[in-house]
């Protein structure tokens, strides 16, 4: 790990710590800073992952960081200014656009280095939205969570390439390690999800919050097409929280019932034990309708030795090697997904195992949380050195 000042204090600002890749990365980086002897603060509304942050030695600063109300954002800026001064914060790291405004104002007011991570490819159909998105580029440096995202930031905002660094999201190799997942954990999920003990169908897992662009509806459509062909070799497990999207969940349930797929498609809800979930499955899928900026649900199963079917756009084109670690499928095309599911099924257990092992070796090498944290702390150290050098030159 790079050398940080002995009194280094990091303040990360993120809307919530409920669930998701940006939230997990927040916790991972906080843990790395604490392990280096520094202090790690997170300004956030809070959420179910907050206890994990505190267990790792990080500290919460509760505030309505998720709000897009301008008056609340101004209030958050005042709270952050007070926090930065009181805790002698060395660097501010924003992880979402709305709280980035408050964080940037506070960083400028206190002359504290500021960095932001582009965790997603934010679409802009107006100059106002482009201005809103551009807040993420106003710091000392921009971190992009994939090369795909980096190229988007450079093109969208006209940023100098040297101001944008790609740091792929990291997977916790200690947690996502097949050898530490006991049979009882897999069995607990099997029972909870109603998967029969001798289930012979190909168990296919789609992990992701229930939102239309993640592709759950597309896969129900693909399963409907397979049923019409008389194919019944696949069990689809849809894993994820609806996060209040009751309408979309009801729509999925209606489509499943209408097609008579209740025995072939299961909506199993939120899962706290994803390593066991991937081992219960034979294959993971990531059918996002829009390009993923990184797509951890295509990487985590590979670390666990499972091949992946993923949409052929966005960062999954970096994380999945067709024919070697999985398959890339035409985005949004239900027939293509039905065909790909059948191809993966007919590849046989031996071929899928070989692909899974290749996926595991590659993903462990490229996408470890240690590599991600080391690269992030190097960025912090670089920014602090540049600030010191700049102040020496100007004095």
N, C-alpha and C positions, 0 to 999 in steps of 0.2 A: 504493500500500500504506500502511496506517496506521503511525504512528510507534510503535516499540517501544523500550524502554530499550536503550542501547548495549551493555549486558552481558547482554541477554536470553538465557536458556537454557531451551529447551523439553525436557521429558521426556515422550515418548509411551510408553504401555504397551499392548502388544498381544500376543496369544498366540503367533502365528507370523508369518513373512513369506513364506509359501509361495505363495499365490495368492488372489485375491479383491478385492472392492471396498474393504473396510475397510483391507486391507493396502496397496492402491494409494494410497488417500487418506493413509495414514500417511506414505508416501514423498513424496507431492506436498507435504504441509504441511511436512515436514522440509526439503525443497528450498527452499520459499518462505522459511522462517526463515533458512536459510543465506544465501540471496540478499539478505536484509535486513541481513546482518552478524551474525546471532545464531548460537548453537550449537544443534544439534538432536541429541538422544539418543533412542534407541529401546530400551526394555527388552523383550526377546523371546527366544523359544527359537531364533529364526533361521529360515532357509528360503531358497528359490531366489531370492527378491527382495532378499535382504540385500546382494548385491553392487551392486545399483542404488542402494540407500540410500547406501552408502559412496562410490560414484562421484559422487553428488550432494553429498558433503561431510558427510553425516550420520555418526553413530557408533553402533555397536551395543553394548549392554550385555547379554551373554548370561546368561539365567537361565530356569528352567522356568516361564515366565509362563503357559503353556497349562494347567498343572495345576490340578485342582479339589480336590486333597488339602489339607485344612485345615492340616496341619503344613507342607506345602510352601508354601502361601500365606503362612503366618506367616514362614517363612524368606525368602520373596520380599519381604515387607514390610521385614524387617531389611536386606536387600540394597538395597532402594530408599531407605531412610532414609540409609544410608551414601552411596549415589550422589548423592542430593539435596544432602547436606551437602558432599560432596567437590567436586561440580561446580557448587555454588551455583545450583541449579535455580530458575528464576523461576516456573514453572507446570508442573503435572502434568496430562496429558491421557490419560484411559483410554478404550480403544476396545473393550472386551469385559468381560463381567460378572465372570468368575473373577479376572482380573488387576486388575479395578477394586477389589476388596476390599483387596488388598495395596497398591494405589496410594493408596486413600483413607486407609488406616491410616497410611501413610508421610507423606502430605500433612498429615494432622492432627498427627502427631508433630513435624513440622518447621515447622508453621504456613505451609505453601506453598499457594497457590491451586490449586484442583482443578476440572477440568471433565471431562465424559464425553460421548461421542457415542453416541447410540442408533442403531446401524447396522442394526438389524432390529426387527421387531415381535415381541417375545418373548411368547409365549402363557403364561398362568398359569392352571392349573386348580386351584390350591390356594393358601392363604394363605402357605405356606412358599415356594412358587415366586414369588409376587408380592413377598415380602420379598427374595428373592434378586435378582429383576430390579430392584428399587427402588434397589439400590446405585448404579445409573447416574444417579440423580436427587439424590444427596446432596452434590453439589458446589456451586460458586458459580453455575453455569449448566449447562443441558443443551442439547446440540446435537442436533437431529433431522435425518436426511438427506433428509427430504421433508416437505411439509405434511401428508401422510397420517400419517407417523410422529409428527409434532408433536402432532396431534390425539389420536392414540392415547396418547401419554405423558401429556398433560394429563388425559384421561379416566380412564386406568388408575390413575394415581398421585395424582390430585387436586392436581397441581402448578399454581401460579399461572401463567397464560399468559405473563406477562412473564419467567418463569424459563426458558422453553423457546423456542429460536430455530431456525427451519428454515434449513438451509444445504444445498441440493441438492448431491449428489456431482458432482465436476467431471471433464470429459474433457480429456485433453491434446491441444489442438488442433494442436500442432506434430507430434505423433506420428500422430494420426488426421486426416491430411490426404491426400486422394487424390493430389494433385500430387507428393508425395514418395515414393509407392510405385511403384517400378520394375516393369516387366513381368516381369522375371526373378524377383521375389519371388512374384508371383501364379503364375507358371509352376512354381516350385519346390513350392508347395503343391498345385497341380493334379496334378503327378506323384506327390507323396508320398501323396495321398489317392486316387489311382487314378481321377481324373475325366478322361474322354476329351477330347481336344483340340477336337473338334467337337460336344461335348455340347449337345443342343438342348432337353433338359428344363429346366424351371425349377429352378435350383439354390437350395435353401432351407437356410439355416444356423441351427441351434439351438446357441448357445454357452452352456455352463454345466457345472459339475461334475456328474458322474453321480450324482445322488441323486433319489429318487422324486419329491419335490415340485417339481423343476424341469420335469417334464412329458415327459421323453423317452419313457416308456412310453405315455403318452397319444397322442403323435404317431405312434408305431409302430402303435397301434390305428387312428388316423385314416388312415394310409397303407394299412392292411389294408382298411378300408372303401372307399377309393378304388379299390384293385385289384379288389375285388368288383364295382364298378361298371364295370370295364373301363377305368378312367382310369390312364394311365401317363405323365403329362406332368411328373412331379415327381421330382427327386432330392433326398433329405433327407440333410444332412450333420450328424451329431451330434458336436460339438466339445467336448471336456472330459475331464478326468482322473477316473478312478473313485476316487482318493484312498483306495484300500484297500477300496472297496465291491465286492469281487469278485462277491458274490452277485447284486447288482443288475445288474452288467454281464452276467453269465451269463444272467440272466433276459431282458434285452433281446436278447441274441444268440439265445436260444432262440425268442423271439417273432418275430424277424426271419426266422429259418430256417423256423419253422412256417408263416408266411404266404408263404414264397417271395419275400421282399423283399430278398434279398442284393444284387441289382443296383440297388435303389431306395433303400436306407437304408444309410449307411456310418457306422460308429463309428470316427472318425479319431483320437481321443485328444487329449492336450494340444496346444495351439498357442501358440507364443511370438510369432507375427506376426499378431495379430488384425486390424490395418488391411488387410493383404493378404487375409486370410480373408474379410472383408466385401466386398472388391472382387471376389473370385472368385465370390461368391454374387450372386444376383439379388434376394433377399429374405431378411430375417432374421425369426426368430420367437422369442417369449418366452412359452411356454405354461404358466407356473408354476401349480401347483395351489393354492398358498397365496398370499395377497397379498404382493407385493414391497414392501419398505420404500422402495426406490428403483428398482433394476433397471437396472444399467448396460448389460446386454446388449440392452436396448431403446433405449438412448440412443446408444451408440457407433456402431451401424450407421447411425443417422440422421445423425450427424456425417459419416459417410463417403458420404452420399447414397443410402442404401438405405431403402426403406419397410419398415415393421415390422408384423407380426401379433402382438398381445399379448393376454394374458388381461385381461378387463374388471373387474379389481379392483386395490386397492392403488394404489401410486404410478404405475403405468403409465397410469392414467387421467389423470394430470397430464402425462406425458411423450409420449404418443401422441395425436394429434388425429384421430379417426375420419374417413375420407374425404379427409383433407388430407395427413397424414404417414404414414398406415397404416390398420390396421383393429383394432378391439377385438372379441374373441371370447369367448363364454361359457366361463368357466373350468371345466375338467374334463369338458367335453362333447365326446367324440370325433367325433360326427357334425357338430357345429357347426364343429369344426376342419377336418374333411374338406371341408365346404362352403366355408369361408373360404379354404382353400388353393386350391381350384378357382376361386373368385372372383378371387383374386389372380393366378392363372395366366391366366385369361381376360380380365383387365383389359388385358393387352397391354403390350409393352415401353415404348411411348410414355407411357401413363398411369403406369406404375410409375416411369419416369424423372421425370415431373413431380412425383409425390408425393415421390420421393427428394430432389429439389432443394428442395422446400418443407420437408421434414424437416431437411435440412442447415442451411438458413438459421435455422430456429427453434432447433434444438439448439445451434448455435454461439453464438447470442445468450444462451440461458438456462443452458447447462450446461458452461461452460468451466472448466478447472481453475484458471485465473487468478481468475475470479470467486469460485470456492469458497475458494481460499486467501486472497484479500483479505478475504472475509467472516469466515473463521476467525481471521485475525490481528486483525481488528477486535474480535472477541469477547475475545481475549487482552488486548488493550489496554484494553478496557472493564473487564474483571475486575481488572486491575492498578490502574487508576485508582480503582475502587470500593474496593479494599483500602486504598489509600493514604488516600483520603478518610475511610474508616471509622476507620482508626487515628488520624488527626488529630482526628476528632470525639471519640474516646474518651480522648484524652490531655489 
